[in-house]
């Protein structure tokens, strides 16, 4: 199907993350490298602007010395909000207020 659309099947370089903290829902995401040649043509359209980052060479935040580093702030939803949304009965009809 990808070939029929005249597209390639390549993904841009990315790193997967599973992020969590007590009292918050876990988040699963990926960060994409800005300089990857496939960043503008991701075959599964996962590389959106908010998830694109650029590694900094010799970053002061790198725990491994001279290796490149990435700084990214993840935001998690509070667990109680997530539970409330999950517990809603989505099959129940919605009636407009009168």
Buried (B, 14 or more C-beta within 10 A) or exposed (E): EEEEEEEEEEBBBBEEEEBEEEEBBEBEBEBBBEEBEBBEBBBEEEBEEEEBBEBEEEBEEBEEEEEEBBEEEEEBEEBEEBEEEEEEEEEEEEEEEE
